[in-house]
């Protein structure tokens, strides 16, 4: 049986002149700016234009482009190999769809059509669900398929915040970093969201907390000093906290060895390579930190690739009518944006 795996990620500009159009795509997404199109379009243009100079400086630090596509291609290759090894009864091919830059859903749908699969499996590279990330990518894919009259049996892995292999992957990388360390603060840093998103029922923050809780328990380190915080805040709205910057300043002044864990990112990109590695390190240094380190993103860690392979192969064991595959830990009912709660 031929199966197409669609890996969703955000994407990033492939050269400096594409930074502004990338930002426009980001802010034109109705999941980011929930406004009528006649208001959203000019506002997205304005925000992209104003942010482009600062964003270009960030991508200059990365050599002029985002590494996320290359790294996602490596993940796709590793996952494809693992699936072929784990399930010889099916043929698997991985396709990458980026939400805000190429390859976009419109082009990839045509590639998948040519592949002619008997089933499509949607696999977000966002372990924790948010309407602004996984939700937006899944909706775009379904909309483009409908527009192109492409009707194939489709299964969706909505999220996997407490999957045992996903947790194991983090445990392995964290233990390598904290082994033999003393007087350290383990800071789990996730991309933030405006508070209003959570109040409207987005389960992202709750799922992040579940991930961190499972990882801390799996580490089994006596008197582990850890905290969960949120990075990348922009704009005037109130965001979920505490902020990673505040936690870094506080613990730098206490003389702690800071160890950062990117808990919501599975690929290295601007938020890890520039924000965490450069900007936040400078912040720590200014506030007296003598030792600063970061746990790498999961990338092609064997346990992480195993997590995705197992979720894809074993999805029928815990599905809703063979279409939507929720995590084993269910979101509380107040998180109305969770697709599992709204499934019919």
C-alpha positions as CSV (number, residue, x, y, z in Angstrom):
1,X,0.0,0.0,0.0
2,X,1.4,3.3,-1.1
3,X,1.3,6.0,1.6
4,X,2.3,9.7,1.4
5,X,3.5,11.3,4.6
6,X,3.0,15.1,4.7
7,X,5.5,16.8,7.1
8,X,4.3,20.3,8.2
9,X,6.7,23.0,9.3
10,X,6.7,26.8,9.3
11,X,9.5,27.4,6.8
12,X,11.9,30.3,6.4
13,X,13.3,32.6,3.8
14,X,15.9,31.0,1.4
15,X,17.6,34.4,0.7
16,X,17.6,37.9,2.2
17,X,15.3,39.4,-0.4
18,X,12.7,36.9,0.5
19,X,12.5,37.9,4.2
20,X,9.8,40.4,3.7
21,X,7.5,38.2,1.5
22,X,8.1,35.4,4.1
23,X,6.9,37.7,6.9
24,X,3.9,38.8,4.8
25,X,2.9,35.1,4.4
26,X,3.2,34.7,8.1
27,X,1.0,37.6,9.1
28,X,-1.5,37.2,6.3
29,X,-2.4,33.8,7.8
30,X,-5.9,34.3,9.4
31,X,-4.7,32.1,12.2
32,X,-2.2,34.8,13.1
33,X,-4.2,37.9,12.2
34,X,-7.9,37.0,12.6
35,X,-9.3,39.9,10.5
36,X,-11.4,40.2,7.4
37,X,-9.1,39.9,4.3
38,X,-9.6,43.6,3.3
39,X,-8.0,44.6,6.7
40,X,-5.6,41.7,7.0
41,X,-3.9,42.2,3.7
42,X,-2.7,45.8,4.2
43,X,-1.9,45.2,7.9
44,X,0.2,42.1,7.0
45,X,2.0,44.2,4.3
46,X,2.7,47.0,6.9
47,X,4.0,44.6,9.6
48,X,6.2,42.7,7.2
49,X,7.7,45.9,5.8
50,X,8.4,47.3,9.3
51,X,9.9,44.0,10.6
52,X,11.9,43.1,7.6
53,X,15.1,45.2,8.5
54,X,15.4,43.5,11.9
55,X,14.6,40.1,10.5
56,X,17.2,40.5,7.7
57,X,19.8,41.1,10.4
58,X,18.8,37.8,12.1
59,X,19.1,35.9,8.8
60,X,22.4,37.5,8.1
61,X,23.6,35.9,11.3
62,X,22.6,32.6,9.7
63,X,24.4,33.2,6.4
64,X,21.6,34.9,4.6
65,X,18.9,32.2,4.8
66,X,17.0,29.9,7.1
67,X,18.4,26.3,7.6
68,X,15.0,24.9,8.3
69,X,14.2,23.4,4.9
70,X,17.5,21.5,4.7
71,X,17.1,20.2,8.3
72,X,13.5,19.2,7.6
73,X,14.7,17.3,4.5
74,X,17.1,15.4,6.7
75,X,14.2,14.6,9.0
76,X,12.1,13.5,6.1
77,X,14.9,11.2,4.8
78,X,15.5,9.7,8.2
79,X,11.7,9.1,8.8
80,X,11.3,7.5,5.4
81,X,14.1,5.1,6.0
82,X,12.7,4.2,9.5
83,X,9.2,3.6,8.1
84,X,10.5,1.3,5.4
85,X,12.4,-0.6,8.0
86,X,9.5,-0.8,10.5
87,X,6.7,-1.6,8.0
88,X,7.7,-3.6,5.0
89,X,4.0,-4.1,4.1
90,X,3.6,-0.5,2.9
91,X,5.5,1.9,0.7
92,X,6.1,5.3,2.3
93,X,7.2,8.6,0.8
94,X,7.7,11.8,2.8
95,X,6.7,15.2,1.4
96,X,7.5,18.6,3.1
97,X,4.9,21.4,3.2
98,X,6.0,24.8,4.7
99,X,3.3,27.2,5.8
100,X,5.0,30.5,5.1
101,X,7.6,29.7,2.4
102,X,8.4,27.1,-0.2
103,X,7.6,24.3,-0.7
104,X,4.0,25.4,-0.3
105,X,0.9,23.2,-0.1
106,X,-0.3,24.2,-3.6
107,X,2.8,22.8,-5.3
108,X,3.2,19.7,-3.1
109,X,-0.4,18.6,-3.7
110,X,0.6,18.2,-7.4
111,X,3.6,16.1,-6.4
112,X,1.5,13.9,-4.2
113,X,-1.1,13.5,-7.0
114,X,1.7,12.2,-9.2
115,X,2.8,9.8,-6.5
116,X,-0.8,8.5,-6.5
117,X,-1.0,7.2,-2.9
118,X,-3.7,5.1,-1.4
119,X,-3.5,7.1,1.8
120,X,-2.2,10.4,3.0
121,X,-1.0,10.9,6.6
122,X,-0.6,14.4,7.9
123,X,2.3,14.6,10.4
124,X,3.0,18.1,11.9
125,X,6.5,18.8,13.1
126,X,4.9,20.6,15.9
127,X,4.7,18.2,18.9
128,X,2.2,20.5,20.7
129,X,-0.9,21.5,18.9
130,X,-1.8,25.2,18.3
131,X,-4.4,26.6,16.0
132,X,-1.7,29.0,14.8
133,X,0.7,26.2,13.8
134,X,-0.5,22.7,13.2
135,X,-4.1,23.8,12.9
136,X,-3.3,26.4,10.2
137,X,-1.1,24.0,8.2
138,X,-3.7,21.2,8.3
139,X,-6.5,23.5,7.3
140,X,-4.5,24.9,4.3
141,X,-3.7,21.4,3.1
142,X,-7.3,20.3,3.3
143,X,-8.4,23.5,1.5
144,X,-5.9,23.1,-1.3
145,X,-6.8,19.4,-1.8
146,X,-10.5,20.4,-2.0
147,X,-9.7,23.2,-4.5
148,X,-7.8,20.7,-6.6
149,X,-10.4,18.0,-6.4
150,X,-7.9,15.7,-4.8
151,X,-9.8,13.2,-2.7
152,X,-7.7,10.5,-1.0
153,X,-8.2,8.8,2.3
154,X,-6.4,11.1,4.7
155,X,-5.3,10.5,8.3
156,X,-4.1,13.2,10.7
157,X,-1.7,13.0,13.6
158,X,-2.8,16.1,15.5
159,X,0.0,16.2,18.1
160,X,2.2,14.1,20.4
161,X,3.2,16.1,23.5
162,X,3.6,13.1,25.8
163,X,4.6,10.4,23.4
164,X,7.1,8.2,25.2
165,X,9.7,8.3,22.4
166,X,9.4,12.0,22.0
167,X,10.0,12.4,25.8
168,X,12.9,10.0,25.6
169,X,14.5,12.0,22.8
170,X,14.5,15.1,25.0
171,X,15.7,13.1,28.0
172,X,18.7,11.8,26.0
173,X,19.8,15.2,24.8
174,X,19.3,16.9,28.2
175,X,21.2,14.3,30.1
176,X,24.2,14.7,27.8
177,X,24.2,18.4,28.6
178,X,23.6,18.4,32.4
179,X,25.9,15.4,33.2
180,X,28.4,16.4,35.9
181,X,26.9,20.0,36.1
182,X,26.3,21.6,39.4
183,X,24.3,24.7,40.4
184,X,22.4,24.9,37.1
185,X,19.0,26.1,36.1
186,X,17.2,24.0,33.4
187,X,15.1,26.4,31.4
188,X,12.5,24.9,29.1
189,X,11.8,27.6,26.5
190,X,8.8,27.5,24.2
191,X,7.6,29.9,21.6
192,X,5.1,32.2,23.2
193,X,1.5,33.0,22.2
194,X,-0.8,35.9,23.1
195,X,-2.8,35.2,26.2
196,X,-6.0,35.8,24.3
197,X,-5.3,32.8,22.1
198,X,-5.2,30.6,25.2
199,X,-8.4,32.2,26.6
200,X,-10.1,31.4,23.3
201,X,-9.4,27.7,23.9
202,X,-6.0,27.0,22.3
203,X,-4.5,23.9,24.0
204,X,-0.8,24.9,23.2
205,X,0.2,26.0,26.7
206,X,-1.4,23.1,28.4
207,X,0.3,20.7,26.1
208,X,3.7,22.3,26.6
209,X,3.2,21.9,30.3
210,X,2.4,18.2,29.8
211,X,5.5,17.7,27.8
212,X,7.7,19.4,30.4
213,X,6.1,17.5,33.2
214,X,6.8,14.2,31.5
215,X,10.4,15.1,30.6
216,X,11.2,16.3,34.2
217,X,9.8,13.0,35.6
218,X,11.8,11.0,33.1
219,X,15.0,12.8,34.0
220,X,14.6,11.6,37.6
221,X,17.2,14.0,38.9
222,X,16.9,14.7,42.7
223,X,16.1,18.4,43.5
224,X,16.2,19.3,39.8
225,X,16.0,23.1,39.5
226,X,13.9,23.8,36.4
227,X,11.4,26.3,35.0
228,X,9.2,26.6,31.9
229,X,9.2,30.0,30.1
230,X,8.2,31.5,26.7
231,X,10.3,33.3,24.1
232,X,9.8,35.4,21.0
233,X,7.3,37.9,22.3
234,X,6.3,40.6,19.8
235,X,3.8,43.4,19.7
236,X,1.7,45.2,22.4
237,X,-0.5,42.2,23.4
238,X,0.0,40.4,26.7
239,X,1.7,37.1,26.1
240,X,1.8,33.9,28.2
241,X,4.7,33.8,30.6
242,X,7.1,33.9,32.3
243,X,9.3,35.3,29.6
244,X,12.6,33.5,28.9
245,X,14.4,36.8,29.0
246,X,13.2,37.5,32.6
247,X,14.2,34.0,33.7
248,X,17.7,34.3,32.2
249,X,18.3,37.7,33.9
250,X,17.1,36.4,37.3
251,X,19.2,33.2,37.2
252,X,22.3,34.9,35.7
253,X,22.3,37.3,38.7
254,X,22.0,34.3,41.0
255,X,25.2,32.8,39.5
256,X,23.4,29.8,38.0
257,X,24.8,27.8,35.0
258,X,22.0,28.3,32.5
259,X,20.9,25.3,30.4
260,X,18.2,26.1,27.8
261,X,15.9,23.5,26.2
262,X,13.9,24.4,23.1
263,X,10.8,22.4,24.0
264,X,8.6,23.3,21.1
265,X,11.1,23.4,18.2
266,X,12.2,20.2,16.6
267,X,14.5,21.9,14.0
268,X,17.2,24.5,14.4
269,X,16.2,27.9,13.0
270,X,16.3,31.6,13.9
271,X,14.6,31.2,17.3
272,X,17.2,28.7,18.4
273,X,20.4,29.7,16.5
274,X,20.0,33.4,16.9
275,X,17.5,34.2,19.7
276,X,18.7,31.5,22.1
277,X,22.4,31.1,21.1
278,X,23.3,34.7,20.4
279,X,20.8,37.2,21.8
280,X,19.9,35.5,25.0
281,X,23.5,34.5,25.7
282,X,24.5,38.2,25.4
283,X,21.7,39.0,27.8
284,X,23.0,36.3,30.2
285,X,26.6,37.6,29.9
286,X,25.5,41.2,30.7
287,X,23.8,40.0,33.9
288,X,26.8,38.1,35.2
289,X,26.3,34.5,33.8
290,X,29.6,32.6,33.6
291,X,28.2,29.4,32.1
292,X,25.5,29.3,29.4
293,X,24.6,26.3,27.3
294,X,21.8,25.0,25.2
295,X,20.4,21.6,24.4
296,X,20.1,21.0,20.7
297,X,16.7,20.7,18.9
298,X,15.7,17.1,18.3
299,X,16.5,17.0,14.6
300,X,17.2,13.4,13.5
301,X,17.6,12.1,17.0
302,X,16.8,8.4,16.7
303,X,14.2,8.4,19.5
304,X,12.4,11.3,17.8
305,X,12.3,9.6,14.4
306,X,11.1,6.5,16.1
307,X,8.3,8.5,17.8
308,X,7.0,9.7,14.4
309,X,7.4,6.3,12.8
310,X,5.5,4.6,15.6
311,X,2.7,7.2,15.5
312,X,2.3,6.8,11.8
313,X,2.4,3.0,11.7
314,X,0.3,2.4,14.9
315,X,-2.2,5.2,14.4
316,X,-5.2,2.9,13.9
317,X,-4.8,1.6,17.5
318,X,-6.2,4.9,18.8
319,X,-8.1,6.7,16.0
320,X,-11.4,8.4,15.6
321,X,-13.0,6.6,12.7
322,X,-9.5,6.1,11.1
323,X,-9.1,9.8,10.3
324,X,-8.0,11.8,13.3
325,X,-5.4,10.5,15.8
326,X,-5.3,12.2,19.1
327,X,-2.6,12.0,21.8
328,X,-3.1,9.5,24.6
329,X,-3.3,12.4,27.1
330,X,-6.5,14.3,26.2
331,X,-6.9,18.1,26.4
332,X,-9.4,19.3,29.1
333,X,-12.7,20.4,27.6
334,X,-12.1,24.1,28.1
335,X,-9.6,24.0,25.2
336,X,-12.2,24.2,22.5
337,X,-9.6,24.8,19.7
338,X,-8.4,21.2,20.2
339,X,-9.5,19.3,17.1
340,X,-10.1,16.1,19.0
341,X,-12.8,17.8,21.1
342,X,-14.6,19.1,17.9
343,X,-14.3,15.9,15.9
344,X,-17.5,14.5,14.5
